[in-house]
Amino acid sequence: MALHLTGLSLDELADVVDCLILAADHIADTDGEQAAHRLALAHRIGDALDALPPTA
């Protein structure tokens, strides 16, 4: 599956990843399953961003 996003810079998408990681950390003690889901999602998005060609 592919996702096409417009209107967001790479820095903004990196902020989204950071927010998902912070959200996962915030609920890790109370809802480990949801925290793991958010963390996995953050890593998947981060990996996709890392796979993009470098910008000039």
VEXNU-313787 format. One record per residue: residue number from 0; residue in one letter; x, y, z of N, C-alpha, C in turn. Coordinates in Angstrom, 2 decimals. Example, Ala and Ser with C-alpha at 12.3 -4.5 7.8 and 13.67 -1.06 7.14 Angstrom:
> seq type n_u n_v n_w ca_u ca_v ca_w c_u c_v c_w
> 0 a 13.19 -5.69 7.80 12.30 -4.50 7.80 13.20 -3.30 7.80
> 1 s 12.85 -2.25 7.08 13.67 -1.06 7.14 12.90 0.03 7.87
END
This chain:
> seq type n_u n_v n_w ca_u ca_v ca_w c_u c_v c_w
> 0 m 0.85 -1.17 0.00 0.00 0.00 0.00 0.89 1.24 0.00
> 1 a 0.50 2.23 -0.73 1.25 3.48 -0.80 0.40 4.60 -0.25
> 2 l 1.08 5.60 0.24 0.40 6.78 0.77 1.02 7.99 0.10
> 3 h 0.19 8.85 -0.41 0.66 10.06 -1.05 0.24 11.25 -0.19
> 4 l 1.22 11.97 0.34 0.94 13.13 1.17 1.38 14.38 0.44
> 5 t 0.55 15.40 0.50 0.93 16.69 -0.07 0.77 17.75 1.00
> 6 g 1.55 18.79 0.87 1.42 19.93 1.78 2.23 19.80 3.06
> 7 l 2.97 18.72 3.23 3.81 18.55 4.40 5.26 18.41 3.97
> 8 s 6.13 19.12 4.66 7.55 19.00 4.36 8.12 17.77 5.05
> 9 l 9.33 17.39 4.67 9.98 16.26 5.33 10.19 16.54 6.81
> 10 d 10.50 17.78 7.15 10.67 18.14 8.56 9.36 17.99 9.33
> 11 e 8.25 18.35 8.70 6.95 18.19 9.36 6.60 16.72 9.54
> 12 l 6.92 15.91 8.55 6.67 14.47 8.69 7.56 13.87 9.78
> 13 a 8.78 14.35 9.89 9.66 13.90 10.96 9.08 14.29 12.32
> 14 d 8.43 15.46 12.39 7.76 15.88 13.62 6.62 14.92 13.98
> 15 v 5.91 14.45 12.96 4.82 13.49 13.19 5.40 12.21 13.80
> 16 v 6.52 11.75 13.27 7.18 10.56 13.81 7.57 10.80 15.26
> 17 d 8.17 11.94 15.54 8.56 12.27 16.92 7.35 12.29 17.85
> 18 c 6.24 12.83 17.38 5.03 12.88 18.20 4.48 11.48 18.48
> 19 l 4.53 10.61 17.50 4.10 9.23 17.71 4.97 8.53 18.76
> 20 i 6.27 8.78 18.70 7.18 8.18 19.68 6.89 8.73 21.07
> 21 l 6.69 10.04 21.18 6.34 10.64 22.48 5.01 10.09 23.00
> 22 a 4.04 9.95 22.11 2.74 9.42 22.51 2.87 7.97 22.99
> 23 a 3.71 7.20 22.34 3.94 5.81 22.75 4.58 5.78 24.14
> 24 d 5.57 6.63 24.35 6.22 6.69 25.66 5.24 7.09 26.75
> 25 h 4.34 7.99 26.42 3.39 8.51 27.40 2.43 7.44 27.92
> 26 i 2.05 6.51 27.07 1.08 5.49 27.50 1.68 4.11 27.68
> 27 a 2.99 4.01 27.61 3.63 2.69 27.68 3.28 1.93 28.94
> 28 d 3.14 2.61 30.05 2.85 1.94 31.32 1.37 1.55 31.47
> 29 t 0.49 2.26 30.77 -0.94 2.01 30.95 -1.57 1.22 29.81
> 30 d -1.00 1.31 28.61 -1.57 0.61 27.45 -0.44 0.18 26.53
> 31 g 0.23 -0.87 26.92 1.39 -1.34 26.18 1.09 -1.71 24.74
> 32 e -0.09 -2.25 24.50 -0.45 -2.65 23.14 -0.57 -1.43 22.23
> 33 q -1.25 -0.39 22.71 -1.39 0.83 21.92 -0.03 1.53 21.75
> 34 a 0.78 1.51 22.80 2.11 2.10 22.72 2.94 1.39 21.66
> 35 a 2.88 0.08 21.64 3.63 -0.70 20.65 3.14 -0.39 19.24
> 36 h 1.83 -0.23 19.09 1.27 0.11 17.78 1.78 1.47 17.30
> 37 r 1.76 2.48 18.20 2.24 3.81 17.83 3.72 3.79 17.51
> 38 l 4.48 3.03 18.26 5.92 2.95 18.03 6.21 2.26 16.70
> 39 a 5.49 1.19 16.40 5.67 0.50 15.12 5.31 1.42 13.96
> 40 l 4.25 2.17 14.10 3.83 3.10 13.06 4.90 4.18 12.87
> 41 a 5.43 4.70 13.95 6.48 5.71 13.86 7.69 5.15 13.13
> 42 h 8.07 3.93 13.42 9.23 3.33 12.76 8.97 3.07 11.28
> 43 r 7.75 2.67 10.94 7.43 2.43 9.54 7.48 3.73 8.74
> 44 i 6.93 4.81 9.31 6.97 6.10 8.63 8.42 6.58 8.54
> 45 g 9.16 6.46 9.64 10.56 6.87 9.64 11.38 6.12 8.62
> 46 d 11.17 4.82 8.52 11.89 4.02 7.53 11.55 4.48 6.11
> 47 a 10.28 4.80 5.87 9.88 5.28 4.55 10.54 6.62 4.24
> 48 l 10.62 7.50 5.24 11.28 8.79 5.04 12.77 8.58 4.76
> 49 d 13.38 7.65 5.46 14.81 7.36 5.26 15.08 6.82 3.86
> 50 a 14.09 6.15 3.28 14.27 5.54 1.96 14.11 6.54 0.83
> 51 l 13.62 7.74 1.12 13.46 8.75 0.08 14.84 9.24 -0.39
> 52 p 14.92 9.62 -1.65 16.19 10.16 -2.13 16.50 11.48 -1.43
> 53 p 17.77 11.78 -1.24 18.13 13.03 -0.59 17.64 14.24 -1.40
> 54 t 17.30 15.29 -0.68 16.87 16.52 -1.36 18.03 17.49 -1.39
> 55 a 18.03 18.32 -2.39 19.13 19.28 -2.55 18.90 20.50 -1.69
END
